Amino acid sequence: MNFNVRLKQLRLKNKLTQGELADILGLKPTAISNYESERNEPSFDKLIALSKYFDVTCDYLLGVSDSYLPVGGEVLDKDIVEFFDLYQQLNPDSVNEIKNYAKYLIYKQENN
């Protein structure tokens, strides 16, 4: 997946307009539109700002990696990476359902 697609996907997941994201990053409103339409690419500092805002790695934004999790030099368990990749695709309501179900499973496990 390319940078422009990942950026738009993250922006929409966070329910932001192009203008809102531009304001957050201190950019002109057309900047995000230009990134998403591949007319321009962000500078390194803007790429880093985007990755920090969305809490993903620059590698993920650039399409180098499909995992958006920073690994900090550690190898993450493959199941954890797969879970978080799936989690990232969920809308906020589904995320809450997953959290509630996980809490239920922990409760059930502790009380059996």
Biopython code that builds the backbone (N, CA, C, O; Angstrom):
import numpy as np
from Bio.PDB.StructureBuilder import StructureBuilder

atoms = [
    (1, "MET", "N", (0.852, -1.175, 0.000)),
    (1, "MET", "CA", (0.000, 0.000, 0.000)),
    (1, "MET", "C", (0.900, 1.242, 0.000)),
    (1, "MET", "O", (1.898, 1.277, 0.720)),
    (2, "ASN", "N", (0.570, 2.227, -0.775)),
    (2, "ASN", "CA", (1.369, 3.437, -0.909)),
    (2, "ASN", "C", (1.091, 4.443, 0.203)),
    (2, "ASN", "O", (0.083, 4.364, 0.905)),
    (3, "PHE", "N", (2.024, 5.398, 0.342)),
    (3, "PHE", "CA", (1.903, 6.442, 1.356)),
    (3, "PHE", "C", (0.564, 7.163, 1.272)),
    (3, "PHE", "O", (-0.105, 7.359, 2.287)),
    (4, "ASN", "N", (0.169, 7.560, 0.052)),
    (4, "ASN", "CA", (-1.057, 8.347, -0.083)),
    (4, "ASN", "C", (-2.286, 7.583, 0.420)),
    (4, "ASN", "O", (-3.181, 8.173, 1.026)),
    (5, "VAL", "N", (-2.326, 6.288, 0.171)),
    (5, "VAL", "CA", (-3.455, 5.460, 0.610)),
    (5, "VAL", "C", (-3.425, 5.301, 2.127)),
    (5, "VAL", "O", (-4.458, 5.406, 2.789)),
    (6, "ARG", "N", (-2.240, 5.048, 2.669)),
    (6, "ARG", "CA", (-2.122, 4.878, 4.121)),
    (6, "ARG", "C", (-2.505, 6.164, 4.850)),
    (6, "ARG", "O", (-3.201, 6.126, 5.865)),
    (7, "LEU", "N", (-2.054, 7.286, 4.332)),
    (7, "LEU", "CA", (-2.374, 8.561, 4.969)),
    (7, "LEU", "C", (-3.884, 8.789, 4.987)),
    (7, "LEU", "O", (-4.446, 9.151, 6.021)),
    (8, "LYS", "N", (-4.527, 8.582, 3.867)),
    (8, "LYS", "CA", (-5.977, 8.788, 3.795)),
    (8, "LYS", "C", (-6.705, 7.822, 4.724)),
    (8, "LYS", "O", (-7.652, 8.207, 5.410)),
    (9, "GLN", "N", (-6.262, 6.571, 4.744)),
    (9, "GLN", "CA", (-6.877, 5.557, 5.604)),
    (9, "GLN", "C", (-6.773, 5.966, 7.077)),
    (9, "GLN", "O", (-7.753, 5.875, 7.818)),
    (10, "LEU", "N", (-5.603, 6.411, 7.495)),
    (10, "LEU", "CA", (-5.414, 6.832, 8.885)),
    (10, "LEU", "C", (-6.230, 8.083, 9.203)),
    (10, "LEU", "O", (-6.821, 8.188, 10.278)),
    (11, "ARG", "N", (-6.258, 9.019, 8.276)),
    (11, "ARG", "CA", (-7.022, 10.254, 8.482)),
    (11, "ARG", "C", (-8.506, 9.947, 8.656)),
    (11, "ARG", "O", (-9.151, 10.465, 9.568)),
    (12, "LEU", "N", (-9.043, 9.103, 7.777)),
    (12, "LEU", "CA", (-10.465, 8.760, 7.855)),
    (12, "LEU", "C", (-10.774, 7.953, 9.105)),
    (12, "LEU", "O", (-11.819, 8.145, 9.726)),
    (13, "LYS", "N", (-9.876, 7.056, 9.478)),
    (13, "LYS", "CA", (-10.083, 6.263, 10.689)),
    (13, "LYS", "C", (-10.181, 7.169, 11.913)),
    (13, "LYS", "O", (-10.922, 6.882, 12.854)),
    (14, "ASN", "N", (-9.430, 8.258, 11.888)),
    (14, "ASN", "CA", (-9.445, 9.208, 12.993)),
    (14, "ASN", "C", (-10.493, 10.299, 12.818)),
    (14, "ASN", "O", (-10.534, 11.268, 13.576)),
    (15, "LYS", "N", (-11.342, 10.126, 11.804)),
    (15, "LYS", "CA", (-12.463, 11.028, 11.534)),
    (15, "LYS", "C", (-12.020, 12.483, 11.394)),
    (15, "LYS", "O", (-12.618, 13.391, 11.971)),
    (16, "LEU", "N", (-10.961, 12.682, 10.614)),
    (16, "LEU", "CA", (-10.437, 14.018, 10.368)),
    (16, "LEU", "C", (-10.642, 14.402, 8.915)),
    (16, "LEU", "O", (-10.527, 13.566, 8.019)),
    (17, "THR", "N", (-10.944, 15.662, 8.689)),
    (17, "THR", "CA", (-10.950, 16.172, 7.319)),
    (17, "THR", "C", (-9.504, 16.500, 6.954)),
    (17, "THR", "O", (-8.626, 16.545, 7.815)),
    (18, "GLN", "N", (-9.279, 16.725, 5.682)),
    (18, "GLN", "CA", (-7.943, 17.124, 5.253)),
    (18, "GLN", "C", (-7.542, 18.434, 5.921)),
    (18, "GLN", "O", (-6.398, 18.599, 6.344)),
    (19, "GLY", "N", (-8.484, 19.356, 6.012)),
    (19, "GLY", "CA", (-8.217, 20.643, 6.650)),
    (19, "GLY", "C", (-7.877, 20.519, 8.124)),
    (19, "GLY", "O", (-6.969, 21.188, 8.618)),
    (20, "GLU", "N", (-8.609, 19.657, 8.827)),
    (20, "GLU", "CA", (-8.340, 19.454, 10.257)),
    (20, "GLU", "C", (-6.945, 18.885, 10.477)),
    (20, "GLU", "O", (-6.215, 19.336, 11.360)),
    (21, "LEU", "N", (-6.578, 17.888, 9.667)),
    (21, "LEU", "CA", (-5.248, 17.306, 9.805)),
    (21, "LEU", "C", (-4.173, 18.337, 9.473)),
    (21, "LEU", "O", (-3.141, 18.402, 10.140)),
    (22, "ALA", "N", (-4.416, 19.130, 8.453)),
    (22, "ALA", "CA", (-3.464, 20.186, 8.091)),
    (22, "ALA", "C", (-3.281, 21.165, 9.252)),
    (22, "ALA", "O", (-2.155, 21.557, 9.559)),
    (23, "ASP", "N", (-4.379, 21.559, 9.897)),
    (23, "ASP", "CA", (-4.301, 22.471, 11.044)),
    (23, "ASP", "C", (-3.483, 21.867, 12.179)),
    (23, "ASP", "O", (-2.654, 22.548, 12.783)),
    (24, "ILE", "N", (-3.716, 20.599, 12.466)),
    (24, "ILE", "CA", (-2.999, 19.908, 13.538)),
    (24, "ILE", "C", (-1.494, 19.931, 13.281)),
    (24, "ILE", "O", (-0.696, 20.107, 14.201)),
    (25, "LEU", "N", (-1.123, 19.750, 12.015)),
    (25, "LEU", "CA", (0.293, 19.675, 11.653)),
    (25, "LEU", "C", (0.893, 21.025, 11.278)),
    (25, "LEU", "O", (2.086, 21.117, 10.988)),
    (26, "GLY", "N", (0.071, 22.072, 11.284)),
    (26, "GLY", "CA", (0.564, 23.390, 10.917)),
    (26, "GLY", "C", (0.840, 23.535, 9.432)),
    (26, "GLY", "O", (1.779, 24.223, 9.030)),
    (27, "LEU", "N", (0.018, 22.885, 8.618)),
    (27, "LEU", "CA", (0.174, 22.925, 7.165)),
    (27, "LEU", "C", (-0.967, 23.695, 6.526)),
    (27, "LEU", "O", (-1.981, 23.968, 7.168)),
    (28, "LYS", "N", (-0.797, 24.040, 5.271)),
    (28, "LYS", "CA", (-1.893, 24.619, 4.503)),
    (28, "LYS", "C", (-2.896, 23.506, 4.209)),
    (28, "LYS", "O", (-2.497, 22.354, 4.043)),
    (29, "PRO", "N", (-4.178, 23.824, 4.142)),
    (29, "PRO", "CA", (-5.196, 22.795, 3.886)),
    (29, "PRO", "C", (-4.953, 21.984, 2.614)),
    (29, "PRO", "O", (-5.312, 20.808, 2.553)),
    (30, "THR", "N", (-4.353, 22.593, 1.610)),
    (30, "THR", "CA", (-4.116, 21.860, 0.359)),
    (30, "THR", "C", (-2.985, 20.840, 0.475)),
    (30, "THR", "O", (-2.872, 19.948, -0.365)),
    (31, "ALA", "N", (-2.146, 20.962, 1.507)),
    (31, "ALA", "CA", (-0.998, 20.059, 1.638)),
    (31, "ALA", "C", (-1.442, 18.606, 1.763)),
    (31, "ALA", "O", (-0.895, 17.730, 1.094)),
    (32, "ILE", "N", (-2.425, 18.348, 2.613)),
    (32, "ILE", "CA", (-2.885, 16.971, 2.812)),
    (32, "ILE", "C", (-3.522, 16.451, 1.532)),
    (32, "ILE", "O", (-3.303, 15.301, 1.153)),
    (33, "SER", "N", (-4.298, 17.279, 0.873)),
    (33, "SER", "CA", (-4.886, 16.890, -0.411)),
    (33, "SER", "C", (-3.793, 16.522, -1.411)),
    (33, "SER", "O", (-3.914, 15.531, -2.131)),
    (34, "ASN", "N", (-2.739, 17.310, -1.452)),
    (34, "ASN", "CA", (-1.634, 17.030, -2.370)),
    (34, "ASN", "C", (-0.905, 15.737, -2.012)),
    (34, "ASN", "O", (-0.478, 15.004, -2.904)),
    (35, "TYR", "N", (-0.759, 15.450, -0.718)),
    (35, "TYR", "CA", (-0.142, 14.185, -0.304)),
    (35, "TYR", "C", (-1.013, 13.009, -0.741)),
    (35, "TYR", "O", (-0.518, 12.028, -1.298)),
    (36, "GLU", "N", (-2.316, 13.121, -0.480)),
    (36, "GLU", "CA", (-3.223, 12.008, -0.768)),
    (36, "GLU", "C", (-3.420, 11.781, -2.261)),
    (36, "GLU", "O", (-3.754, 10.672, -2.680)),
    (37, "SER", "N", (-3.221, 12.805, -3.057)),
    (37, "SER", "CA", (-3.375, 12.647, -4.509)),
    (37, "SER", "C", (-2.028, 12.436, -5.202)),
    (37, "SER", "O", (-1.952, 12.416, -6.430)),
    (38, "GLU", "N", (-0.987, 12.281, -4.419)),
    (38, "GLU", "CA", (0.376, 12.028, -4.908)),
    (38, "GLU", "C", (0.956, 13.173, -5.735)),
    (38, "GLU", "O", (1.856, 12.961, -6.547)),
    (39, "ARG", "N", (0.446, 14.377, -5.531)),
    (39, "ARG", "CA", (1.020, 15.540, -6.217)),
    (39, "ARG", "C", (2.295, 16.004, -5.516)),
    (39, "ARG", "O", (3.209, 16.523, -6.156)),
    (40, "ASN", "N", (2.351, 15.813, -4.205)),
    (40, "ASN", "CA", (3.527, 16.176, -3.404)),
    (40, "ASN", "C", (3.810, 15.079, -2.399)),
    (40, "ASN", "O", (2.941, 14.266, -2.085)),
    (41, "GLU", "N", (5.042, 15.066, -1.897)),
    (41, "GLU", "CA", (5.427, 14.167, -0.814)),
    (41, "GLU", "C", (5.815, 15.020, 0.386)),
    (41, "GLU", "O", (6.325, 16.128, 0.221)),
    (42, "PRO", "N", (5.577, 14.516, 1.583)),
    (42, "PRO", "CA", (5.933, 15.307, 2.765)),
    (42, "PRO", "C", (7.448, 15.349, 2.958)),
    (42, "PRO", "O", (8.167, 14.441, 2.543)),
    (43, "SER", "N", (7.911, 16.413, 3.591)),
    (43, "SER", "CA", (9.321, 16.481, 3.985)),
    (43, "SER", "C", (9.544, 15.476, 5.114)),
    (43, "SER", "O", (8.587, 14.935, 5.668)),
    (44, "PHE", "N", (10.792, 15.232, 5.446)),
    (44, "PHE", "CA", (11.088, 14.284, 6.517)),
    (44, "PHE", "C", (10.450, 14.707, 7.831)),
    (44, "PHE", "O", (9.899, 13.877, 8.555)),
    (45, "ASP", "N", (10.524, 16.002, 8.142)),
    (45, "ASP", "CA", (9.945, 16.443, 9.410)),
    (45, "ASP", "C", (8.429, 16.292, 9.432)),
    (45, "ASP", "O", (7.853, 15.998, 10.480)),
    (46, "LYS", "N", (7.775, 16.491, 8.285)),
    (46, "LYS", "CA", (6.316, 16.305, 8.231)),
    (46, "LYS", "C", (5.960, 14.821, 8.294)),
    (46, "LYS", "O", (4.952, 14.448, 8.894)),
    (47, "LEU", "N", (6.783, 13.979, 7.679)),
    (47, "LEU", "CA", (6.562, 12.532, 7.753)),
    (47, "LEU", "C", (6.662, 12.064, 9.203)),
    (47, "LEU", "O", (5.848, 11.264, 9.666)),
    (48, "ILE", "N", (7.657, 12.564, 9.903)),
    (48, "ILE", "CA", (7.816, 12.212, 11.316)),
    (48, "ILE", "C", (6.637, 12.734, 12.133)),
    (48, "ILE", "O", (6.132, 12.033, 13.010)),
    (49, "ALA", "N", (6.199, 13.948, 11.855)),
    (49, "ALA", "CA", (5.041, 14.509, 12.567)),
    (49, "ALA", "C", (3.789, 13.668, 12.320)),
    (49, "ALA", "O", (3.014, 13.421, 13.244)),
    (50, "LEU", "N", (3.592, 13.231, 11.082)),
    (50, "LEU", "CA", (2.447, 12.367, 10.765)),
    (50, "LEU", "C", (2.537, 11.047, 11.518)),
    (50, "LEU", "O", (1.546, 10.581, 12.081)),
    (51, "SER", "N", (3.725, 10.444, 11.530)),
    (51, "SER", "CA", (3.873, 9.152, 12.203)),
    (51, "SER", "C", (3.634, 9.286, 13.701)),
    (51, "SER", "O", (3.034, 8.405, 14.318)),
    (52, "LYS", "N", (4.101, 10.383, 14.285)),
    (52, "LYS", "CA", (3.877, 10.595, 15.720)),
    (52, "LYS", "C", (2.400, 10.853, 16.002)),
    (52, "LYS", "O", (1.849, 10.319, 16.965)),
    (53, "TYR", "N", (1.760, 11.667, 15.170)),
    (53, "TYR", "CA", (0.349, 11.971, 15.397)),
    (53, "TYR", "C", (-0.504, 10.703, 15.331)),
    (53, "TYR", "O", (-1.352, 10.474, 16.193)),
    (54, "PHE", "N", (-0.275, 9.884, 14.304)),
    (54, "PHE", "CA", (-1.083, 8.677, 14.129)),
    (54, "PHE", "C", (-0.540, 7.482, 14.911)),
    (54, "PHE", "O", (-1.135, 6.405, 14.897)),
    (55, "ASP", "N", (0.586, 7.672, 15.589)),
    (55, "ASP", "CA", (1.215, 6.618, 16.389)),
    (55, "ASP", "C", (1.522, 5.376, 15.546)),
    (55, "ASP", "O", (1.209, 4.248, 15.927)),
    (56, "VAL", "N", (2.137, 5.618, 14.403)),
    (56, "VAL", "CA", (2.587, 4.545, 13.515)),
    (56, "VAL", "C", (4.042, 4.828, 13.144)),
    (56, "VAL", "O", (4.539, 5.932, 13.368)),
    (57, "THR", "N", (4.714, 3.846, 12.584)),
    (57, "THR", "CA", (6.090, 4.057, 12.162)),
    (57, "THR", "C", (6.123, 4.752, 10.804)),
    (57, "THR", "O", (5.164, 4.693, 10.034)),
    (58, "CYS", "N", (7.240, 5.405, 10.531)),
    (58, "CYS", "CA", (7.439, 5.991, 9.195)),
    (58, "CYS", "C", (7.459, 4.882, 8.150)),
    (58, "CYS", "O", (6.961, 5.064, 7.039)),
    (59, "ASP", "N", (8.033, 3.732, 8.502)),
    (59, "ASP", "CA", (8.047, 2.595, 7.574)),
    (59, "ASP", "C", (6.633, 2.201, 7.179)),
    (59, "ASP", "O", (6.367, 1.889, 6.018)),
    (60, "TYR", "N", (5.730, 2.216, 8.149)),
    (60, "TYR", "CA", (4.342, 1.883, 7.839)),
    (60, "TYR", "C", (3.749, 2.921, 6.891)),
    (60, "TYR", "O", (3.137, 2.568, 5.883)),
    (61, "LEU", "N", (3.930, 4.193, 7.212)),
    (61, "LEU", "CA", (3.380, 5.255, 6.364)),
    (61, "LEU", "C", (3.903, 5.171, 4.935)),
    (61, "LEU", "O", (3.161, 5.405, 3.981)),
    (62, "LEU", "N", (5.174, 4.838, 4.792)),
    (62, "LEU", "CA", (5.792, 4.790, 3.468)),
    (62, "LEU", "C", (5.511, 3.495, 2.715)),
    (62, "LEU", "O", (5.871, 3.367, 1.545)),
    (63, "GLY", "N", (4.870, 2.532, 3.380)),
    (63, "GLY", "CA", (4.566, 1.269, 2.724)),
    (63, "GLY", "C", (5.710, 0.278, 2.752)),
    (63, "GLY", "O", (5.657, -0.750, 2.077)),
    (64, "VAL", "N", (6.753, 0.576, 3.534)),
    (64, "VAL", "CA", (7.895, -0.333, 3.652)),
    (64, "VAL", "C", (7.517, -1.542, 4.497)),
    (64, "VAL", "O", (8.003, -2.650, 4.267)),
    (65, "SER", "N", (6.643, -1.317, 5.480)),
    (65, "SER", "CA", (6.218, -2.371, 6.391)),
    (65, "SER", "C", (4.698, -2.352, 6.505)),
    (65, "SER", "O", (4.070, -1.296, 6.419)),
    (66, "ASP", "N", (4.123, -3.520, 6.698)),
    (66, "ASP", "CA", (2.681, -3.591, 6.927)),
    (66, "ASP", "C", (2.344, -3.516, 8.406)),
    (66, "ASP", "O", (1.172, -3.440, 8.772)),
    (67, "SER", "N", (3.353, -3.537, 9.251)),
    (67, "SER", "CA", (3.132, -3.404, 10.683)),
    (67, "SER", "C", (3.340, -1.950, 11.066)),
    (67, "SER", "O", (4.389, -1.372, 10.779)),
    (68, "TYR", "N", (2.354, -1.363, 11.707)),
    (68, "TYR", "CA", (2.473, 0.031, 12.103)),
    (68, "TYR", "C", (3.078, 0.179, 13.483)),
    (68, "TYR", "O", (3.264, 1.296, 13.965)),
    (69, "LEU", "N", (3.392, -0.950, 14.132)),
    (69, "LEU", "CA", (3.919, -0.913, 15.490)),
    (69, "LEU", "C", (5.419, -0.694, 15.510)),
    (69, "LEU", "O", (6.154, -1.392, 14.811)),
    (70, "PRO", "N", (5.888, 0.268, 16.303)),
    (70, "PRO", "CA", (7.335, 0.380, 16.471)),
    (70, "PRO", "C", (7.829, -0.793, 17.299)),
    (70, "PRO", "O", (7.243, -1.104, 18.336)),
    (71, "VAL", "N", (8.888, -1.445, 16.864)),
    (71, "VAL", "CA", (9.367, -2.623, 17.576)),
    (71, "VAL", "C", (10.519, -2.309, 18.509)),
    (71, "VAL", "O", (10.867, -3.147, 19.340)),
    (72, "GLY", "N", (11.119, -1.145, 18.408)),
    (72, "GLY", "CA", (12.163, -0.755, 19.343)),
    (72, "GLY", "C", (13.292, -1.753, 19.448)),
    (72, "GLY", "O", (13.854, -1.938, 20.527)),
    (73, "GLY", "N", (13.632, -2.394, 18.361)),
    (73, "GLY", "CA", (14.734, -3.343, 18.372)),
    (73, "GLY", "C", (14.336, -4.736, 18.815)),
    (73, "GLY", "O", (15.142, -5.660, 18.711)),
    (74, "GLU", "N", (13.143, -4.913, 19.297)),
    (74, "GLU", "CA", (12.693, -6.228, 19.730)),
    (74, "GLU", "C", (11.874, -6.873, 18.625)),
    (74, "GLU", "O", (11.222, -6.192, 17.834)),
    (75, "VAL", "N", (11.918, -8.181, 18.585)),
    (75, "VAL", "CA", (11.082, -8.900, 17.635)),
    (75, "VAL", "C", (9.755, -9.179, 18.317)),
    (75, "VAL", "O", (9.705, -9.817, 19.368)),
    (76, "LEU", "N", (8.686, -8.697, 17.714)),
    (76, "LEU", "CA", (7.364, -8.924, 18.286)),
    (76, "LEU", "C", (6.841, -10.281, 17.852)),
    (76, "LEU", "O", (7.101, -10.736, 16.738)),
    (77, "ASP", "N", (6.111, -10.911, 18.734)),
    (77, "ASP", "CA", (5.468, -12.172, 18.417)),
    (77, "ASP", "C", (4.583, -11.984, 17.195)),
    (77, "ASP", "O", (3.870, -10.987, 17.086)),
    (78, "LYS", "N", (4.627, -12.934, 16.284)),
    (78, "LYS", "CA", (3.873, -12.830, 15.033)),
    (78, "LYS", "C", (2.370, -12.690, 15.284)),
    (78, "LYS", "O", (1.691, -11.960, 14.561)),
    (79, "ASP", "N", (1.843, -13.380, 16.299)),
    (79, "ASP", "CA", (0.419, -13.271, 16.623)),
    (79, "ASP", "C", (0.060, -11.856, 17.079)),
    (79, "ASP", "O", (-1.014, -11.346, 16.758)),
    (80, "ILE", "N", (0.967, -11.228, 17.829)),
    (80, "ILE", "CA", (0.711, -9.866, 18.294)),
    (80, "ILE", "C", (0.678, -8.907, 17.115)),
    (80, "ILE", "O", (-0.203, -8.052, 17.028)),
    (81, "VAL", "N", (1.629, -9.048, 16.218)),
    (81, "VAL", "CA", (1.671, -8.188, 15.038)),
    (81, "VAL", "C", (0.409, -8.379, 14.205)),
    (81, "VAL", "O", (-0.187, -7.405, 13.744)),
    (82, "GLU", "N", (-0.002, -9.636, 14.010)),
    (82, "GLU", "CA", (-1.211, -9.908, 13.229)),
    (82, "GLU", "C", (-2.435, -9.294, 13.908)),
    (82, "GLU", "O", (-3.283, -8.693, 13.248)),
    (83, "PHE", "N", (-2.520, -9.449, 15.235)),
    (83, "PHE", "CA", (-3.655, -8.895, 15.972)),
    (83, "PHE", "C", (-3.728, -7.381, 15.796)),
    (83, "PHE", "O", (-4.797, -6.838, 15.515)),
    (84, "PHE", "N", (-2.609, -6.705, 15.957)),
    (84, "PHE", "CA", (-2.616, -5.251, 15.845)),
    (84, "PHE", "C", (-2.860, -4.778, 14.424)),
    (84, "PHE", "O", (-3.464, -3.724, 14.224)),
    (85, "ASP", "N", (-2.409, -5.525, 13.442)),
    (85, "ASP", "CA", (-2.718, -5.172, 12.055)),
    (85, "ASP", "C", (-4.221, -5.256, 11.805)),
    (85, "ASP", "O", (-4.788, -4.403, 11.122)),
    (86, "LEU", "N", (-4.867, -6.287, 12.358)),
    (86, "LEU", "CA", (-6.320, -6.414, 12.230)),
    (86, "LEU", "C", (-7.031, -5.322, 13.034)),
    (86, "LEU", "O", (-7.996, -4.719, 12.566)),
    (87, "TYR", "N", (-6.542, -5.082, 14.238)),
    (87, "TYR", "CA", (-7.117, -4.072, 15.128)),
    (87, "TYR", "C", (-7.144, -2.701, 14.459)),
    (87, "TYR", "O", (-8.114, -1.954, 14.587)),
    (88, "GLN", "N", (-6.076, -2.386, 13.751)),
    (88, "GLN", "CA", (-5.968, -1.084, 13.105)),
    (88, "GLN", "C", (-7.064, -0.865, 12.066)),
    (88, "GLN", "O", (-7.430, 0.277, 11.788)),
    (89, "GLN", "N", (-7.580, -1.920, 11.503)),
    (89, "GLN", "CA", (-8.587, -1.818, 10.449)),
    (89, "GLN", "C", (-10.005, -1.632, 10.998)),
    (89, "GLN", "O", (-10.938, -1.373, 10.238)),
    (90, "LEU", "N", (-10.161, -1.763, 12.313)),
    (90, "LEU", "CA", (-11.488, -1.675, 12.918)),
    (90, "LEU", "C", (-11.924, -0.235, 13.133)),
    (90, "LEU", "O", (-11.101, 0.655, 13.349)),
    (91, "ASN", "N", (-13.239, -0.022, 13.069)),
    (91, "ASN", "CA", (-13.769, 1.293, 13.413)),
    (91, "ASN", "C", (-13.877, 1.387, 14.940)),
    (91, "ASN", "O", (-13.772, 0.365, 15.619)),
    (92, "PRO", "N", (-14.082, 2.585, 15.494)),
    (92, "PRO", "CA", (-14.105, 2.749, 16.951)),
    (92, "PRO", "C", (-15.128, 1.867, 17.678)),
    (92, "PRO", "O", (-14.844, 1.388, 18.775)),
    (93, "ASP", "N", (-16.298, 1.646, 17.098)),
    (93, "ASP", "CA", (-17.292, 0.781, 17.745)),
    (93, "ASP", "C", (-16.786, -0.651, 17.849)),
    (93, "ASP", "O", (-16.955, -1.301, 18.880)),
    (94, "SER", "N", (-16.171, -1.136, 16.791)),
    (94, "SER", "CA", (-15.633, -2.496, 16.808)),
    (94, "SER", "C", (-14.471, -2.617, 17.789)),
    (94, "SER", "O", (-14.306, -3.653, 18.433)),
    (95, "VAL", "N", (-13.671, -1.566, 17.901)),
    (95, "VAL", "CA", (-12.570, -1.568, 18.869)),
    (95, "VAL", "C", (-13.130, -1.727, 20.277)),
    (95, "VAL", "O", (-12.588, -2.490, 21.076)),
    (96, "ASN", "N", (-14.211, -1.012, 20.589)),
    (96, "ASN", "CA", (-14.835, -1.141, 21.910)),
    (96, "ASN", "C", (-15.369, -2.544, 22.138)),
    (96, "ASN", "O", (-15.265, -3.075, 23.244)),
    (97, "GLU", "N", (-15.941, -3.151, 21.104)),
    (97, "GLU", "CA", (-16.420, -4.529, 21.229)),
    (97, "GLU", "C", (-15.270, -5.477, 21.543)),
    (97, "GLU", "O", (-15.402, -6.360, 22.391)),
    (98, "ILE", "N", (-14.146, -5.297, 20.863)),
    (98, "ILE", "CA", (-12.971, -6.139, 21.105)),
    (98, "ILE", "C", (-12.477, -5.960, 22.538)),
    (98, "ILE", "O", (-12.155, -6.941, 23.209)),
    (99, "LYS", "N", (-12.415, -4.722, 23.009)),
    (99, "LYS", "CA", (-11.970, -4.459, 24.379)),
    (99, "LYS", "C", (-12.893, -5.135, 25.385)),
    (99, "LYS", "O", (-12.433, -5.788, 26.322)),
    (100, "ASN", "N", (-14.197, -4.974, 25.183)),
    (100, "ASN", "CA", (-15.159, -5.583, 26.106)),
    (100, "ASN", "C", (-15.058, -7.097, 26.091)),
    (100, "ASN", "O", (-15.147, -7.737, 27.139)),
    (101, "TYR", "N", (-14.875, -7.674, 24.913)),
    (101, "TYR", "CA", (-14.757, -9.127, 24.818)),
    (101, "TYR", "C", (-13.473, -9.608, 25.498)),
    (101, "TYR", "O", (-13.479, -10.640, 26.170)),
    (102, "ALA", "N", (-12.391, -8.879, 25.331)),
    (102, "ALA", "CA", (-11.133, -9.248, 25.984)),
    (102, "ALA", "C", (-11.287, -9.194, 27.505)),
    (102, "ALA", "O", (-10.801, -10.077, 28.212)),
    (103, "LYS", "N", (-11.961, -8.160, 28.005)),
    (103, "LYS", "CA", (-12.204, -8.057, 29.446)),
    (103, "LYS", "C", (-13.051, -9.225, 29.935)),
    (103, "LYS", "O", (-12.798, -9.777, 31.005)),
    (104, "TYR", "N", (-14.057, -9.598, 29.149)),
    (104, "TYR", "CA", (-14.899, -10.744, 29.493)),
    (104, "TYR", "C", (-14.062, -12.023, 29.563)),
    (104, "TYR", "O", (-14.200, -12.804, 30.504)),
    (105, "LEU", "N", (-13.199, -12.237, 28.575)),
    (105, "LEU", "CA", (-12.363, -13.440, 28.555)),
    (105, "LEU", "C", (-11.415, -13.486, 29.752)),
    (105, "LEU", "O", (-11.188, -14.551, 30.325)),
    (106, "ILE", "N", (-10.866, -12.340, 30.128)),
    (106, "ILE", "CA", (-9.983, -12.283, 31.296)),
    (106, "ILE", "C", (-10.773, -12.604, 32.556)),
    (106, "ILE", "O", (-10.316, -13.371, 33.403)),
    (107, "TYR", "N", (-11.961, -12.017, 32.679)),
    (107, "TYR", "CA", (-12.817, -12.297, 33.835)),
    (107, "TYR", "C", (-13.142, -13.789, 33.907)),
    (107, "TYR", "O", (-13.026, -14.406, 34.966)),
    (108, "LYS", "N", (-13.544, -14.353, 32.789)),
    (108, "LYS", "CA", (-13.902, -15.771, 32.718)),
    (108, "LYS", "C", (-12.703, -16.649, 33.088)),
    (108, "LYS", "O", (-12.847, -17.635, 33.811)),
    (109, "GLN", "N", (-11.548, -16.293, 32.597)),
    (109, "GLN", "CA", (-10.331, -17.057, 32.869)),
    (109, "GLN", "C", (-9.967, -17.008, 34.350)),
    (109, "GLN", "O", (-9.559, -18.015, 34.928)),
    (110, "GLU", "N", (-10.116, -15.843, 34.957)),
    (110, "GLU", "CA", (-9.755, -15.675, 36.362)),
    (110, "GLU", "C", (-10.760, -16.316, 37.311)),
    (110, "GLU", "O", (-10.421, -16.625, 38.453)),
    (111, "ASN", "N", (-11.980, -16.517, 36.855)),
    (111, "ASN", "CA", (-13.029, -17.044, 37.728)),
    (111, "ASN", "C", (-13.413, -18.483, 37.423)),
    (111, "ASN", "O", (-14.456, -18.951, 37.878)),
    (112, "ASN", "N", (-12.613, -19.173, 36.684)),
    (112, "ASN", "CA", (-12.874, -20.601, 36.408)),
    (112, "ASN", "C", (-11.833, -21.464, 37.040)),
    (112, "ASN", "O", (-11.887, -22.687, 36.916)),
]
sb = StructureBuilder()
sb.init_structure("model")
sb.init_model(0)
sb.init_chain("A")
sb.init_seg("    ")
for serial, (resi, resn, name, xyz) in enumerate(atoms, 1):
    if name == "N":
        sb.init_residue(resn, " ", resi, " ")
    sb.init_atom(name, np.array(xyz, "f"), 0.0, 1.0, " ", f" {name:<3s}", serial, name[0])
structure = sb.get_structure()
